[in-house]
Amino acid sequence: MADLDHAWLKWRAALWPLGGTVLGLVVMPVAIEQYPEVFKESQWILPVSVLFVAACWVAPLFFHERAMRSWNWSRKKFGLIVTLVGVIILSGSCFYGLRGLYHLHVQHLEERLAQN
C-alpha cells in the first residue's frame, strides 16, 4: 500500500496537466463537432475551456509540497508574501491576456456568423 501511495504522489503532479491537455485537444474539439448547435455560436466556449485547461496546468503548482511549505505560517511569513505577490502578478497577467483573447474570439465569431 505504501508503494501505491508513493507512486500516486509521484505521478499526480503530471496527471493534472495531462488531463487538461487531453480535455483541450481531444474532448472539446469532438464535442464541438458533435454538438455544433450548442458550441459553434457560443462566445464563451473558448475562454472557459482555455481557463479550465490553464487551471489544470497551474493547480499542481499550488498543491506541490514545496508550495505548501512556503505557505506555512509557522516558518516564515516572507515565503507567504512572495507566493501571494507572485500569484497576484501571474493572475493579473493572465486576466489581461485572456481578456484580449476573448475580445479577439468574439470579433472572429461575429465576423464568421455574419458570413453565414
Helices and strands as residue ranges (DSSP letters): H 2-22, I 23-27, H 28-34, H 36-39, H 45-63, H 65-70, H 77-115
